[in-house]
Amino acid sequence: MERYWNKGIAETILSQLGGRMFIVMTGAKNLLAHPDGLSFRIGRNSHAVTQVKITLNREDLYDLDFGFIRKHEFRIKNSAKSVFAEDLQNVFTRFTGMDTGGIH
């Protein structure tokens, strides 16, 4: 049951980002469902961010971490806390420079 719930959170986050169009426009790959969120790798961008982790927090809002992998460790470059679902795309664009085109 918990695995299904975890996958559901990740699927909801991906849907709120724009689903398949988001993946195509950002080059997102290696999508991984976490107990409370989703992480993935993205294509080249002007902010040198290669990894994104989105976590559902206790307030039912999202915490986003933008960073890169160095020596097998995720290093956070920027973060955004308590983001509303409808603001996910704008925050993603602000911290990666990648325009998602307002996909829904």
N, C-alpha and C positions, 0 to 999 in steps of 0.2 A: 504494500500500500504506500509506504513512504517513497519508494522509488518512483511510483506513478506520480505522486504529488510533486516531487522534485522536478521530474521531467515537465510537468504541467507549468511550473513557474518559469522554467527556461523557455518553453514554447510561447508562453504569454509575453515574455520580454521580447523575444524575437519578433513576434507579431506586432507589438507596439513600436518596434523600430522600423518595421516595414516589410517583414517577412523575406520572401525570396528576392524581391527587388533590392532590399537593403544588402543582401549577400552579394548580388551581382554588382551593385554600384560601389561597394566598399572593398570587394575582394575578400570578404570575411571567410575564414576557414578554420578548421580545427575547433568547431563549436563544442563546448563541454558543459553539460548540465551540472550544477553544484546543488547541494542541499537547499540553498536559498537563492539561487541565481544562475547566471550564465557567464561564461568567459569565451573569448575567441581571439584569433589573430586577424589582423587587417593588413591590407596592402600599403604600399608606399604612400606617405603623406607629408605635408610640409612641417608637421610638428614632431616628426621622428618617433611616433607612437606605433608600436607593433602589436601590443596586447591590450585588450579591454576586458575588465571584469565588472559585471553589474550584479548588485546584490539587493534583494528585497530586505528592507530594514524593519524594525519593530513598529514603526509608524505607518507601515504599509506604503512607504515611498522607496525610492531607489537611491543607492549609493553607487557611484561610478568611479572606478580607478583606471587611469590611463597610464601605460608604462611600456616597459620592454623587458626582455629576458637577458640576463647577464649571468654567466656562470651557473646556469640552471636555477636561477632565482628571479622571481618577478620583482622588478624594481618600479615603484610608483613614481611617475613624473608629475602628474596632476590628479586631483580628485574633485568630485562634486558630490555633495551630501544632500540627502532628502529632496530628490528630484521627483516631480510629478510625472506620471506616465506620458502625458501629452507634451512634456518638455524633453523627453529622451533624445529625439532626433536633433533638436537645437543644441543641446549640451554636447552630444557626440560631435557635431560639426564644429562647435567652438573649440573643443580640445584636440581635434584631429585635423581640422582644416578640410575635411572631406564633406562635400555637399551631398546630402542624401536626397535632395530635390523635393523635400516635403512629402515623401511617399507615405501612403496609408494602406 
